[in-house]
Amino acid sequence: MRAVYKVAAGALCPPTRLPAADVHRILVCRSVRTLGDSLTLTPLLEELELRFPGAEVDLLSRCPVAAQIYDGRFAVGRVMQVPTHAAGHLLRTVRTLAGMRRQRYDLVIDPDPQSQSGRLLTLLARARWSLGFAGHAKSGALTHMVDSAGSPRHKAKAPVYLLRQALGATAIQDYPAMTLRLDEAELRRGRDMLGRLVGHAGNAKPCIGVFANATGAKRFARDWWERFLAAVERAAPDCTFIEILPATGKSLIGARYPCFYSSDVRKLAAVMAQLALFVGTDSGVMHLASAAGAPTIGLFCVTDPAEWGPYGGCNRAVVATTCDPEQVAAQVIETLQVIRARHA
């Protein structure tokens, strides 16, 4: 039976640390359905592999492409997908959760500071130790809880902070980047495809990828893109361009450039990994570009870049509502120059 703990601000409760050894079976419960949300979990997987080498990690997710996202990780065992709309698929949901409960874990993690559904799934799991955030958005006691008040705001960094706090690894450290772990065969096929798209083998010219789709108010108007792209083209005449198409398979910028479409996220990432620079709206594809290793500029107008912006390397978030398209283009060119200087 789990004990009930109260967490003081900035504290881990109970005061004992999470064991750093004898943890071999781990379950992560992240009840999200989108591509971007699912990719923000990859830094935690990097950290788990570092802290618990030799352990196997299972994941419980609602994302339809979760298996593709976490494929290629030696440490990952089962990726269990709960139906996106559980109420409409009760039998499948019950079977998935029953399969999860048949396994006894050493550690189960609820990595999100706000999601209550993730907490409920964590409470259902059978494990010696359970870890999650404590805060006003969470209810249900775990064996180890970390105050959410001290957590980084970024969705990809918070789960890593949670694990480090629980283990007592509180010294200042860089956070792992999001990564898809593409293998050499995938990258080779991505290079070949990009070469065919832009019409030259070996991709001799730097290529900038553009993604213009987003949900709701995160989307920019067609005339905004036309002004922005015209400014980038003038400032980077030696670059080629491609458009990454959304799930509809339709261009949002008038088929201005060669287009690439794939419903397979790993194939999409393999092509984006070859880009000199990716520029796109705040979206799952933006996170995918970053996880593929492409230098990424995310264009934000609604959501908070401190929570969702690409980070690390030459990645950059631009709040596009505070400047006109030409000014945004100038920031893109500035980033491109930094990238070129680093590779000179």
Sequence and secondary structure as in RCSB ss.txt:
>XXXX:A:sequence
MRAVYKVAAGALCPPTRLPAADVHRILVCRSVRTLGDSLTLTPLLEELELRFPGAEVDLLSRCPVAAQIYDGRFA
VGRVMQVPTHAAGHLLRTVRTLAGMRRQRYDLVIDPDPQSQSGRLLTLLARARWSLGFAGHAKSGALTHMVDSAG
SPRHKAKAPVYLLRQALGATAIQDYPAMTLRLDEAELRRGRDMLGRLVGHAGNAKPCIGVFANATGAKRFARDWW
ERFLAAVERAAPDCTFIEILPATGKSLIGARYPCFYSSDVRKLAAVMAQLALFVGTDSGVMHLASAAGAPTIGLF
CVTDPAEWGPYGGCNRAVVATTCDPEQVAAQVIETLQVIRARHA
>XXXX:A:secstr
        TT EESSS   SSS  EEEEEE   SHHHHHTTHHHHHHHHHHSTT EEEEEE  TTHHHHHTT TT
EEEEEE  SSGGG HHHHHHHHHHHHHSEEEEEEE  SS HHHHHHHHHSEEEEEEEEESTT  S  SEEEEGGG
S SSTTTHHHHHHHHHHT  S            HHHHHHHHHHHHHHHTSTT  S EEEEE   SGGG   HHHH
HHHHHHHHHH TT EEEEE  TT   SSTT S EE  S HHHHHHHHTT SEEEEESSHHHHHHHHHT  EEEEE
SSS HHHH   STT EEEEGGGS HHHHHHHHHHHHHHHHHHT 
